[in-house]
């Protein structure tokens, strides 16, 4: 008796006992689940196999980045879906970032009216579910934009209609290689130049307008090449044929609605993050920068933003992740993303819930975890180092 | 400039310089302090003018509040056609709950405020008695909503819908996920390797996958993991998934709070000879929860908003009711009206929650008084 009570009183041995008990229950629980699955599958005559991935999918996808038709396999349908998820996440993130940063800065502006408008925008947007945003935008595009025959045209090259947006598609012709070459040269030059300027500034304190020079180099070098090689790009302009437009680049109503909804919704959160990040910088930093005579733009660029960035970037990334995960709601309006293809139609056609959901979850999980890992690495890199 | 000398102690109070006080001063400082600022003001005013003009016209002046169908609406006026809402408002609120039994929902909902009041407002009079009611409330609500006892008619889960379903899912999820979230946060900070690993795995998994995939699991796969023949309502399965999902987020918020507590607090507790549970109960949690209130409420708001996702697996929350209404040929195409109405409901409830969190934060903020 005393032996057991001694073991229980000793912290180390008690910890081990508790962990063994937890492990035991965990093992029991998992084997219970596996047994249930086995029994259920046996009763239904099912098994677990991933062979279905290689049989023809047999359904169409209206928006794809790589070639796809209904004779392709479920695996390829899943990849098309994954790329569609990436596509909408990419556009959504750009929209959300631009809008969010602008709103965050307006929210801090001294102008009372503008800051109040930004405040109410943020409150209205983030207190309404994202699914509602998506359905609302989809409804607006489908129900209030005109038919293709009466499409709203912007300069006769871009058309907005309830079948989606049509914009001219640039087609590369021979001679385009020169433009690409100049672009690569310009990018390499800007990187080297930025490094050189940084070094120079560290050594002597002299500053060059790095951004301005690099920006104009990247813009103008390819442009010069473009004109030199005789403008080797032609535009394929969408034209009305029958009931719909042909040619040009097509953005389906679903993709447009999803991009707007995700961008506008996430922008509200990003605005708050940017605002909090700038407010988190000690007032003394700004005052000190002003008192040594820096211009307001330099106070912002050299003192406030580099410090605010450290506060802003981790939550910003988690918003990007949220946006990507929220894009799975595409299924509600029929945009064919990963969940709608592999986890939706493929699941229904093959009846393999276990396998498809496992794949879908693993893909999302690996994206999330790798981005979290990247963030941890970044955090440890930019962490304030005490000297 | 006139120069005058005053004897010490006889200086008169001078008025502030003109243009710095009063309405004029305020306008000058806040709206027209510089050229760019004035430009921003003018742009904002123009924007607001068009926005308010358009909204008031469409929402109220040109709107039709009752009509037979969309076509009848359009014949009367060209603004919003709210008839799609007014004709179906019962469904939007109660789903397909039998009309004669709807008083039960009303009572449950009204008494909910009474049950939550002592939990939300610590200064309320007669708090102790109300707390007894709060403890008893879940059973009361369950019996009243589900029926089947005391001569109340039994109502099937499948008839639940509308805002009532949103509130049921939201409140159940919120109430269940807080304790689970606290346990997970403690588990993640635990010294026991097994417990810590388990908590980390659970939290990272739940945070890594979209909620919608979890709901698919709940609706189509959960039965495989249970003994053959088990069958329980989809509503309960969905609530379990919501609880797990939001508990993982709450755990992360609370972990942030726990990590923010100065180390000296633990050392002092150890020096007093407290054991783990005493330390947790009296030192860690009161401080950690206080710091993490804004984050917890944000997670609750997120959960409440996410209840709309149940429409994807076929439950009839307000969005589901709205989509059913839009599928009716009479109301086809009135999506903006329908979704804006639902959006208004969510805005009001979520905004109220975030205001409450601000109030509580200020109340508990004892350092800065």
Interface residues (C-beta under 8 A of the other chain):
Chain A: X15 X18 X19 X22 X23 X26 X33 X36 X37 X39 X40 X41 X43 X109 X110 X111 X112 X113 X114 X117 X123 X124 X127 X128 X129 X130 X131 X132 X135 X136 X138 X139 X140 X142 X143 X144 X325 X326 X328 X329 X331 X332 X339 X343 X347 X353 X354 X357 X360 X361 X364 X365 X368 X369 X372
Chain B: X30 X31 X33 X37 X40 X41 X43 X44 X45 X47 X48 X191 X192 X193 X194 X195 X198 X204 X205 X207 X208 X209 X210 X211 X212 X213 X216 X217 X220 X221 X223 X224 X225 X226 X227 X228 X301 X305 X306 X308 X309 X311 X312 X319 X323 X333 X334 X335 X336 X339 X340 X342 X343 X346 X347 X350 X351 X354
